[in-house]
Amino acid sequence: MNIYEEAEYPWLAREKRFIRQAIRSGKVVLEICLGAQLIADVLGASITRNAHKKIGWFPVGLTPEACTTGLFDFLPPRFTAFHWHGDTFALPRRR
């Protein structure tokens, strides 16, 4: 699914409202993949289709900072994860 498919997935509109409310109330919000696109959309960044889909098992590498945050310190510095990406997004402007 994609963030702009609200007709097929009506819950996306509710999820965007929830994310917007959480951000406005000062909560820390961390989402990955579709969730990151939802945050970017809520914050006004553009969401666009990639020229090619990326589907398959690919390596992921953590930054040195990520390895020490407590959020990701249980993961090895490099690991293989399944990816399924058709869209990408611009970084939202800092507020």
All heavy atoms as an XYZ file, in Angstrom:
770
protein
N       0.840     -1.173      0.000
C       0.000      0.000      0.000
C       0.885      1.236      0.000
O       2.073      1.160      0.308
C      -0.932     -0.007      1.198
C      -0.281      0.396      2.487
S      -1.343      0.246      3.917
C      -1.663     -1.483      3.931
N       0.277      2.343     -0.330
C       0.978      3.626     -0.350
C       0.173      4.638      0.449
O      -1.040      4.487      0.616
C       1.161      4.106     -1.788
C       1.985      3.120     -2.589
O       3.136      2.855     -2.265
N       1.393      2.541     -3.614
N       0.809      5.693      0.890
C       0.154      6.647      1.790
C      -1.000      7.396      1.140
O      -1.843      7.933      1.832
C       1.167      7.652      2.385
C       1.829      8.509      1.304
C       2.229      6.935      3.171
C       1.269      9.882      1.280
N      -1.047      7.401     -0.176
C      -2.090      8.139     -0.896
C      -3.255      7.234     -1.317
O      -4.141      7.659     -2.031
C      -1.501      8.849     -2.117
C      -0.504      8.009     -2.873
C      -0.921      7.030     -3.763
C       0.857      8.182     -2.662
C      -0.014      6.241     -4.434
C       1.782      7.392     -3.343
C       1.339      6.431     -4.224
O       2.256      5.637     -4.879
N      -3.310      6.006     -0.856
C      -4.369      5.070     -1.227
C      -5.460      5.003     -0.160
O      -5.894      3.933      0.254
C      -3.771      3.687     -1.474
C      -2.838      3.653     -2.678
C      -2.257      2.282     -2.927
O      -1.783      1.641     -1.956
O      -2.276      1.851     -4.084
N      -5.924      6.171      0.267
C      -6.934      6.223      1.319
C      -8.277      5.633      0.893
O      -9.024      5.142      1.735
C      -7.110      7.654      1.808
C      -5.881      8.168      2.532
C      -6.004      9.611      2.948
O      -7.098     10.189      2.845
O      -4.977     10.166      3.385
N      -8.579      5.649     -0.388
C      -9.843      5.060     -0.851
C      -9.844      3.545     -0.619
O     -10.847      2.972     -0.196
C     -10.067      5.365     -2.333
N      -8.701      2.906     -0.865
C      -8.596      1.452     -0.655
C      -8.349      1.103      0.810
O      -8.721      0.032      1.272
C      -7.445      0.860     -1.487
C      -7.678      0.895     -2.970
C      -7.141      2.161     -3.625
O      -6.969      3.196     -2.953
O      -6.898      2.120     -4.827
N      -7.671      1.994      1.531
C      -7.295      1.752      2.925
C      -7.734      2.946      3.777
O      -6.924      3.809      4.123
C      -5.784      1.534      3.044
C      -5.272      0.467      2.105
C      -4.621      0.808      0.913
C      -5.456     -0.880      2.394
C      -4.165     -0.169      0.045
C      -5.005     -1.860      1.525
C      -4.364     -1.500      0.354
O      -3.908     -2.465     -0.508
N      -9.023      3.014      4.124
C      -9.560      4.182      4.823
C      -8.871      4.496      6.157
O      -8.871      5.629      6.598
C     -11.026      3.837      5.047
C     -11.320      2.682      4.172
C     -10.024      2.013      3.840
N      -8.286      3.502      6.778
C      -7.617      3.723      8.060
C      -6.422      4.658      7.927
O      -5.977      5.243      8.925
C      -7.187      2.400      8.686
C      -6.191      1.639      7.880
C      -6.460      0.692      6.937
C      -4.771      1.777      7.920
N      -5.288      0.232      6.386
C      -4.232      0.887      6.978
C      -3.902      2.562      8.667
C      -2.868      0.765      6.751
C      -2.533      2.440      8.449
C      -2.035      1.547      7.495
N      -5.885      4.828      6.710
C      -4.730      5.718      6.524
C      -5.056      7.154      6.941
O      -4.208      7.836      7.533
C      -4.259      5.692      5.065
C      -3.493      4.448      4.634
C      -3.310      4.431      3.123
C      -2.150      4.368      5.348
N      -6.251      7.629      6.653
C      -6.635      8.995      7.037
C      -6.631      9.126      8.561
O      -6.138     10.124      9.104
C      -8.000      9.347      6.460
N      -7.160      8.134      9.258
C      -7.158      8.166     10.731
C      -5.735      8.107     11.271
O      -5.398      8.786     12.241
C      -7.993      7.017     11.290
C      -9.475      7.144     10.998
C     -10.315      6.078     11.709
N      -9.872      4.705     11.505
C     -10.234      3.938     10.459
N     -11.046      4.414      9.533
N      -9.795      2.702     10.367
N      -4.911      7.295     10.650
C      -3.521      7.168     11.092
C      -2.783      8.494     10.929
O      -2.027      8.913     11.810
C      -2.817      6.070     10.283
C      -1.389      5.814     10.711
C      -1.278      5.138     12.076
O      -2.293      4.677     12.620
O      -0.155      5.072     12.593
N      -3.017      9.188      9.819
C      -2.380     10.495      9.606
C      -2.838     11.500     10.655
O      -2.035     12.281     11.169
C      -2.676     11.015      8.195
C      -1.968     10.241      7.110
C      -2.362     10.800      5.749
C      -1.912      9.909      4.634
N      -2.295     10.440      3.312
N      -4.120     11.503     10.987
C      -4.616     12.411     12.026
C      -3.955     12.096     13.373
O      -3.563     12.992     14.119
C      -6.139     12.327     12.141
C      -6.866     13.019     11.008
C      -8.356     13.180     11.280
N      -9.062     11.932     11.501
C      -9.587     11.170     10.539
N      -9.502     11.544      9.274
N     -10.209     10.044     10.835
N      -3.822     10.810     13.671
C      -3.189     10.382     14.922
C      -1.727     10.839     14.977
O      -1.266     11.370     15.984
C      -3.284      8.857     15.060
C      -2.583      8.329     16.269
C      -3.166      8.441     17.529
C      -1.350      7.723     16.149
C      -2.510      7.964     18.655
C      -0.688      7.241     17.273
C      -1.271      7.359     18.530
N      -0.996     10.637     13.881
C       0.410     11.053     13.815
C       0.521     12.564     13.984
O       1.359     13.061     14.744
C       1.057     10.588     12.494
C       1.184      9.062     12.480
C       2.420     11.251     12.284
C       1.532      8.476     11.116
N      -0.325     13.309     13.279
C      -0.310     14.776     13.378
C      -0.548     15.219     14.819
O       0.150     16.076     15.350
C      -1.362     15.380     12.446
C      -1.350     16.894     12.401
C      -2.340     17.450     11.391
N      -1.920     17.127     10.019
C      -2.526     16.253      9.219
N      -3.608     15.609      9.619
N      -2.071     16.018      8.010
N      -1.530     14.609     15.476
C      -1.853     14.948     16.860
C      -0.673     14.612     17.782
O      -0.337     15.399     18.674
C      -3.099     14.202     17.294
C      -3.523     14.476     18.705
C      -4.748     13.660     19.099
O      -5.020     12.604     18.523
N      -5.489     14.141     20.072
N      -0.059     13.474     17.596
C       1.075     13.072     18.432
C       2.238     14.051     18.278
O       2.846     14.466     19.267
C       1.518     11.651     18.070
N       2.536     14.437     17.045
C       3.635     15.374     16.802
C       3.312     16.732     17.413
O       4.154     17.339     18.083
C       3.933     15.474     15.296
C       4.541     14.155     14.797
C       4.869     16.651     15.004
C       4.660     14.057     13.293
N       2.109     17.220     17.195
C       1.715     18.534     17.745
C       1.747     18.563     19.272
O       1.983     19.602     19.869
C       0.327     18.923     17.253
C       0.336     19.388     15.826
C      -1.018     19.892     15.407
N      -0.968     20.357     14.025
C      -2.004     20.444     13.236
N      -3.215     20.115     13.680
N      -1.879     20.867     12.003
N       1.503     17.414     19.898
C       1.514     17.374     21.363
C       2.921     17.167     21.922
O       3.086     17.055     23.135
C       0.577     16.288     21.873
O       1.098     15.007     21.583
N       3.925     17.118     21.040
C       5.314     17.018     21.491
C       5.819     15.615     21.718
O       6.907     15.423     22.256
N       5.070     14.620     21.309
C       5.510     13.230     21.466
C       6.611     12.913     20.451
O       6.647     13.459     19.356
C       4.343     12.276     21.239
C       3.178     12.509     22.177
C       2.926     11.305     23.000
C       1.679     11.376     23.824
N       1.602     12.400     24.808
N       7.496     12.031     20.830
C       8.507     11.523     19.909
C       7.852     10.431     19.084
O       7.233      9.519     19.631
C       9.731     10.968     20.666
C      10.711     10.334     19.700
C      10.399     12.078     21.461
N       7.967     10.517     17.768
C       7.339      9.552     16.874
C       8.434      8.929     16.004
O       9.172      9.639     15.336
C       6.277     10.232     15.978
C       5.630      9.236     15.051
C       5.225     10.919     16.838
N       8.528      7.612     16.041
C       9.491      6.894     15.212
C       8.715      5.883     14.382
O       8.001      5.037     14.937
C      10.529      6.161     16.068
C      11.448      5.200     15.315
C      12.360      5.974     14.361
C      12.258      4.371     16.285
N       8.843      5.987     13.090
C       8.204      5.024     12.194
C       9.193      4.688     11.095
O      10.080      5.467     10.779
C       6.918      5.610     11.612
C       5.955      6.040     12.704
C       4.511      5.780     12.368
O       4.228      4.892     11.555
O       3.672      6.473     12.942
N       9.020      3.537     10.506
C       9.935      3.052      9.475
C       9.124      2.689      8.242
O       8.011      2.193      8.337
C      10.736      1.831     10.002
C      11.580      2.278     11.206
C      11.603      1.222      8.918
C      12.225      1.160     11.964
N       9.674      2.944      7.096
C       9.090      2.601      5.800
C       7.765      3.337      5.579
O       7.763      4.556      5.449
C       8.972      1.090      5.643
S       8.771      0.610      3.914
N       6.644      2.628      5.531
C       5.354      3.285      5.315
C       5.106      4.332      6.397
O       4.634      5.429      6.120
C       4.211      2.264      5.304
C       2.807      2.845      5.133
C       2.641      3.515      3.778
C       1.763      1.767      5.339
N       5.442      4.015      7.620
C       5.264      4.965      8.712
C       6.071      6.235      8.509
O       5.593      7.342      8.786
N       7.303      6.094      8.044
C       8.133      7.272      7.773
C       7.512      8.114      6.662
O       7.544      9.353      6.712
C       9.548      6.841      7.405
N       6.937      7.462      5.669
C       6.252      8.199      4.605
C       5.029      8.931      5.152
O       4.746     10.061      4.746
C       5.832      7.253      3.481
C       6.995      6.698      2.688
C       6.545      5.716      1.638
O       5.499      5.882      1.028
N       7.337      4.675      1.418
N       4.308      8.303      6.071
C       3.147      8.953      6.679
C       3.573     10.196      7.456
O       2.940     11.250      7.356
C       2.405      7.978      7.597
C       1.650      6.854      6.891
C       1.250      5.767      7.885
C       0.439      7.396      6.164
N       4.657     10.097      8.223
C       5.162     11.261      8.955
C       5.560     12.361      7.978
O       5.210     13.531      8.159
C       6.365     10.879      9.842
C       5.912     10.008     11.000
C       7.064     12.136     10.365
C       7.052      9.455     11.824
N       6.302     11.997      6.940
C       6.732     12.989      5.952
C       5.527     13.685      5.326
O       5.508     14.912      5.177
C       7.593     12.323      4.875
N       4.504     12.922      4.977
C       3.296     13.496      4.380
C       2.603     14.452      5.347
O       2.231     15.567      4.979
C       2.346     12.377      3.959
C       1.102     12.889      3.266
O       1.232     13.583      2.238
O      -0.001     12.611      3.757
N       2.445     14.035      6.596
C       1.805     14.868      7.614
C       2.567     16.183      7.799
O       1.966     17.231      8.019
C       1.711     14.084      8.951
C       1.466     14.998     10.127
C       0.631     13.026      8.855
N       3.894     16.129      7.671
C       4.713     17.323      7.860
C       4.914     18.119      6.574
O       5.686     19.069      6.541
C       6.070     16.935      8.463
C       6.000     16.347      9.878
C       7.373     15.925     10.352
C       5.371     17.343     10.847
N       4.224     17.718      5.497
C       4.229     18.517      4.273
C       5.288     18.172      3.246
O       5.436     18.881      2.245
N       6.029     17.100      3.433
C       7.041     16.693      2.454
C       6.385     15.932      1.309
O       5.316     15.344      1.465
C       8.107     15.823      3.119
N       7.028     15.938      0.166
C       6.460     15.236     -0.987
C       6.779     13.747     -0.939
O       7.848     13.340     -0.489
C       6.990     15.848     -2.294
O       8.388     15.678     -2.368
N       5.829     12.955     -1.409
C       5.969     11.508     -1.535
C       5.920     11.215     -3.031
O       4.990     11.640     -3.713
C       4.816     10.753     -0.838
C       4.546     11.292      0.567
C       5.073      9.251     -0.845
C       5.680     11.206      1.531
N       6.909     10.508     -3.545
C       6.972     10.243     -4.982
C       7.289      8.775     -5.238
O       7.853      8.091     -4.384
C       8.047     11.119     -5.659
O       9.307     10.892     -5.006
C       7.700     12.595     -5.569
N       6.922      8.324     -6.426
C       7.252      6.950     -6.823
C       8.721      6.879     -7.226
O       9.228      7.773     -7.869
C       6.395      6.518     -8.009
C       4.960      6.284     -7.657
C       4.225      5.640     -8.836
N       2.820      5.526     -8.537
C       2.264      4.420     -8.037
N       2.992      3.366     -7.813
N       0.969      4.399     -7.778
N       9.369      5.789     -6.825
C      10.727      5.521     -7.300
C      10.661      5.097     -8.765
O       9.637      4.571     -9.214
C      11.371      4.395     -6.493
C      11.836      4.844     -5.128
O      12.294      5.959     -4.949
N      11.692      3.968     -4.152
N      11.730      5.293     -9.479
C      11.789      4.839    -10.870
C      11.662      3.314    -10.934
O      11.077      2.775    -11.868
C      13.088      5.292    -11.519
N      12.211      2.627     -9.932
C      12.167      1.165     -9.877
C      11.819      0.740     -8.459
O      12.261      1.363     -7.500
C      13.523      0.563    -10.262
C      14.009      1.013    -11.598
N      13.536      0.488    -12.775
C      14.900      1.961    -11.940
C      14.124      1.095    -13.778
N      14.953      1.999    -13.298
N      11.054     -0.341     -8.334
C      10.764     -0.886     -7.005
C      11.996     -1.611     -6.487
O      12.777     -2.166     -7.255
C       9.587     -1.855     -7.060
C       8.270     -1.164     -7.252
C       7.129     -2.131     -7.145
C       5.818     -1.370     -7.275
N       4.671     -2.236     -7.135
N      12.145     -1.602     -5.183
C      13.225     -2.335     -4.532
C      12.561     -3.405     -3.678
O      11.940     -3.105     -2.663
C      14.052     -1.390     -3.669
C      15.217     -2.040     -2.982
C      15.997     -0.994     -2.189
C      17.221     -1.599     -1.552
N      17.964     -0.593     -0.782
N      12.652     -4.643     -4.123
C      12.012     -5.751     -3.430
C      13.038     -6.863     -3.263
O      13.643     -7.311     -4.238
C      10.790     -6.281     -4.216
C       9.769     -5.156     -4.435
C      10.158     -7.460     -3.493
C       8.637     -5.521     -5.367
N      13.237     -7.287     -2.035
C      14.150     -8.386     -1.785
C      14.886     -8.233     -0.476
O      14.616     -7.343      0.316
N      15.835     -9.118     -0.249
C      16.649     -9.127      0.960
C      17.915     -8.322      0.695
O      18.668     -8.633     -0.213
C      16.996    -10.561      1.339
C      15.794    -11.346      1.746
C      15.017    -12.130      0.935
C      15.217    -11.416      3.035
N      13.988    -12.676      1.656
C      14.093    -12.256      2.957
C      15.533    -10.844      4.275
C      13.299    -12.546      4.060
C      14.740    -11.138      5.371
C      13.641    -11.979      5.251
N      18.127     -7.287      1.509
C      19.282     -6.405      1.316
C      19.915     -6.098      2.676
O      19.246     -6.109      3.709
C      18.849     -5.082      0.660
C      18.253     -5.259     -0.706
C      16.880     -5.302     -0.874
C      19.066     -5.392     -1.828
C      16.322     -5.462     -2.126
C      18.513     -5.559     -3.080
C      17.140     -5.597     -3.237
N      21.220     -5.778      2.658
C      21.886     -5.448      3.923
C      21.437     -4.093      4.456
O      21.106     -3.186      3.697
C      23.370     -5.423      3.539
C      23.404     -5.201      2.073
C      22.131     -5.777      1.524
N      21.420     -4.001      5.775
C      21.142     -2.754      6.485
C      22.320     -2.516      7.418
O      22.779     -3.440      8.095
C      19.835     -2.847      7.302
C      19.646     -1.611      8.169
C      18.646     -3.060      6.388
N      22.814     -1.297      7.444
C      23.907     -0.948      8.342
C      23.487      0.165      9.279
O      22.891      1.147      8.851
N      23.756     -0.017     10.564
C      23.447      1.003     11.553
C      24.594      1.999     11.641
O      25.759      1.627     11.525
C      23.219      0.373     12.924
C      22.087     -0.637     13.042
C      22.042     -1.210     14.455
C      20.755     -0.005     12.685
N      24.260      3.256     11.873
C      25.291      4.247     12.134
C      25.863      3.994     13.523
O      25.211      3.342     14.356
C      24.717      5.677     12.082
O      23.768      5.822     13.143
C      24.077      5.973     10.728
N      27.050      4.501     13.813
C      27.593      4.335     15.173
C      26.645      4.898     16.237
O      26.495      4.308     17.307
C      28.906      5.118     15.129
C      29.314      5.066     13.687
C      28.018      5.130     12.914
N      25.972      6.003     15.930
C      25.030      6.594     16.887
C      23.854      5.657     17.148
O      23.404      5.521     18.288
C      24.518      7.945     16.374
C      25.585      9.012     16.237
C      26.381      8.925     14.930
O      26.037      8.105     14.057
O      27.354      9.674     14.802
N      23.337      5.029     16.108
C      22.189      4.120     16.274
C      22.548      2.926     17.146
O      21.704      2.434     17.894
C      21.685      3.654     14.916
N      23.792      2.480     17.069
C      24.214      1.318     17.858
C      24.223      1.598     19.351
O      24.197      0.671     20.160
C      25.603      0.864     17.415
S      25.662      0.174     15.758
N      24.233      2.873     19.737
C      24.359      3.215     21.161
C      23.116      3.908     21.728
O      23.151      4.369     22.862
C      25.576      4.129     21.383
O      25.403      5.338     20.644
C      26.856      3.441     20.953
N      22.019      3.975     20.968
C      20.857      4.738     21.432
C      19.973      4.000     22.426
O      19.202      4.627     23.120
C      19.949      5.133     20.253
O      19.441      3.937     19.668
C      20.657      5.976     19.240
N      20.043      2.706     22.467
C      19.097      1.955     23.279
C      17.901      1.493     22.464
O      17.256      0.525     22.810
N      17.597      2.188     21.372
C      16.512      1.754     20.491
C      16.954      0.609     19.599
O      16.168     -0.273     19.273
C      16.044      2.913     19.597
C      15.227      3.998     20.251
C      14.975      5.135     19.274
C      13.901      3.428     20.749
N      18.197      0.652     19.184
C      18.676     -0.335     18.219
C      19.861     -1.134     18.737
O      20.434     -1.922     18.001
C      19.092      0.367     16.918
C      18.007      1.203     16.314
C      18.065      2.597     16.360
C      16.914      0.611     15.703
C      17.062      3.362     15.802
C      15.907      1.379     15.144
C      15.975      2.756     15.202
N      20.259     -0.948     19.980
C      21.484     -1.592     20.462
C      21.380     -3.111     20.566
O      22.369     -3.798     20.733
C      21.948     -0.989     21.788
C      20.951     -1.175     22.914
O      19.833     -1.682     22.668
O      21.287     -0.790     24.048
N      20.180     -3.655     20.419
C      20.014     -5.111     20.427
C      20.306     -5.722     19.054
O      20.436     -6.934     18.918
C      18.598     -5.496     20.882
C      17.526     -5.071     19.914
C      17.064     -5.955     18.952
C      17.012     -3.787     19.957
C      16.082     -5.559     18.044
C      16.024     -3.391     19.070
C      15.562     -4.272     18.107
N      20.418     -4.870     18.019
C      20.683     -5.351     16.661
C      22.180     -5.359     16.382
O      22.920     -4.534     16.918
C      20.005     -4.427     15.640
C      18.487     -4.421     15.624
C      17.967     -3.293     14.747
C      17.954     -5.757     15.141
N      22.616     -6.252     15.516
C      24.018     -6.200     15.104
C      24.247     -4.969     14.220
O      23.298     -4.442     13.629
C      24.206     -7.501     14.306
C      22.840     -7.879     13.860
C      21.885     -7.349     14.893
N      25.482     -4.504     14.099
C      25.760     -3.316     13.282
C      25.350     -3.476     11.817
O      25.001     -2.503     11.151
C      27.265     -3.123     13.411
C      27.635     -3.844     14.658
C      26.657     -4.979     14.796
N      25.398     -4.699     11.308
C      24.958     -4.984      9.936
C      24.090     -6.233      9.968
O      24.418     -7.204     10.645
C      26.140     -5.199      8.993
C      26.894     -3.928      8.686
C      27.938     -4.081      7.587
N      27.439     -4.492      6.287
C      26.786     -3.718      5.413
N      26.531     -2.476      5.709
N      26.419     -4.178      4.247
N      22.988     -6.204      9.226
C      22.119     -7.371      9.146
C      21.357     -7.319      7.832
O      21.323     -6.285      7.150
C      21.156     -7.454     10.343
C      20.275     -6.243     10.506
C      19.008     -6.207      9.949
C      20.724     -5.144     11.223
C      18.196     -5.094     10.096
C      19.913     -4.025     11.380
C      18.646     -4.000     10.813
N      20.750     -8.419      7.460
C      19.967     -8.494      6.231
C      18.489     -8.394      6.594
O      18.018     -9.058      7.514
C      20.249     -9.823      5.501
O      21.651     -9.884      5.214
C      19.478     -9.912      4.206
N      17.776     -7.542      5.856
C      16.347     -7.335      6.113
C      15.588     -7.344      4.790
O      16.151     -7.016      3.743
C      16.119     -6.011      6.832
N      14.319     -7.699      4.855
C      13.478     -7.696      3.662
C      12.993     -6.279      3.391
O      12.526     -5.584      4.283
C      12.283     -8.636      3.829
C      11.488     -8.791      2.565
C      11.986     -9.565      1.521
C      10.272     -8.157      2.405
C      11.266     -9.706      0.348
C       9.550     -8.296      1.238
C      10.047     -9.070      0.205
N      13.131     -5.837      2.152
C      12.705     -4.504      1.716
C      11.608     -4.647      0.664
O      11.655     -5.549     -0.163
C      13.869     -3.756      1.055
C      15.038     -3.520      1.948
N      15.387     -2.268      2.370
C      15.945     -4.364      2.488
C      16.457     -2.339      3.122
N      16.812     -3.612      3.212
N      10.665     -3.711      0.689
C       9.637     -3.643     -0.359
C       9.284     -2.176     -0.507
O       8.431     -1.648      0.196
C       8.417     -4.464      0.018
C       7.394     -4.594     -1.079
C       6.753     -3.591     -1.755
C       6.896     -5.793     -1.634
N       5.891     -4.079     -2.679
C       5.957     -5.458     -2.621
C       7.141     -7.136     -1.385
C       5.277     -6.410     -3.365
C       6.452     -8.066     -2.125
C       5.534     -7.708     -3.108
N       9.996     -1.498     -1.367
C       9.818     -0.052     -1.517
C       9.412      0.278     -2.942
O      10.065     -0.130     -3.885
C      11.118      0.701     -1.214
C      11.696      0.401      0.124
N      11.110      0.814      1.292
C      12.795     -0.287      0.494
C      11.834      0.410      2.314
N      12.860     -0.268      1.853
N       8.348      1.039     -3.077
C       7.946      1.548     -4.374
C       7.951      3.065     -4.404
O       8.050      3.673     -5.450
N       7.854      3.663     -3.226
C       7.816      5.118     -3.110
C       8.991      5.601     -2.273
O       9.625      4.831     -1.559
C       6.524      5.581     -2.434
C       5.302      5.398     -3.311
O       5.462      5.134     -4.518
O       4.185      5.506     -2.793
N       9.235      6.888     -2.351
C      10.232      7.536     -1.507
C       9.657      8.877     -1.074
O       8.586      9.270     -1.515
C      11.574      7.693     -2.244
O      12.579      8.092     -1.297
C      11.490      8.699     -3.375
N      10.371      9.577     -0.224
C       9.855     10.858      0.259
C      10.997     11.836      0.486
O      12.139     11.438      0.731
C       9.060     10.665      1.560
C       9.835     10.033      2.689
C      10.484     10.815      3.612
C       9.895      8.653      2.812
C      11.202     10.226      4.653
C      10.585      8.059      3.837
C      11.251      8.850      4.766
N      10.647     13.104      0.392
C      11.591     14.164      0.720
C      11.603     14.330      2.242
O      10.641     13.977      2.923
C      11.157     15.471      0.045
N      12.668     14.862      2.753
C      12.724     15.148      4.181
C      11.871     16.365      4.480
O      11.955     17.380      3.769
C      14.170     15.388      4.638
C      15.087     14.178      4.540
C      16.500     14.569      4.944
C      14.572     13.036      5.404
N      11.053     16.300      5.508
C      10.238     17.464      5.860
C      11.111     18.606      6.354
O      12.228     18.383      6.834
C       9.351     16.961      6.995
C       9.569     15.505      7.101
C      10.802     15.154      6.354
N      10.611     19.826      6.261
C      11.325     20.977      6.784
C      11.329     20.896      8.301
O      10.381     20.433      8.913
C      10.617     22.263      6.387
C      10.618     22.477      4.900
C       9.699     23.616      4.581
N      10.479     24.722      4.076
C       9.980     25.902      3.822
N       8.724     26.156      4.060
N      10.731     26.843      3.328
N      12.410     21.367      8.897
C      12.488     21.421     10.369
C      11.496     22.448     10.869
O      11.328     23.494     10.271
C      13.883     21.796     10.808
C      14.867     20.654     10.617
C      16.181     21.028     11.208
N      16.095     21.032     12.648
C      16.742     20.174     13.425
N      17.485     19.268     12.872
N      16.638     20.242     14.719
N      10.854     22.138     11.948
C       9.873     23.073     12.518
C      10.366     23.610     13.812
O      11.039     23.069     14.544
C       8.543     22.361     12.702
C       8.012     21.942     11.360
C       6.630     21.368     11.495
N       6.218     20.957     10.179
C       5.065     21.251      9.655
N       4.209     21.952     10.316
N       4.739     20.837      8.472
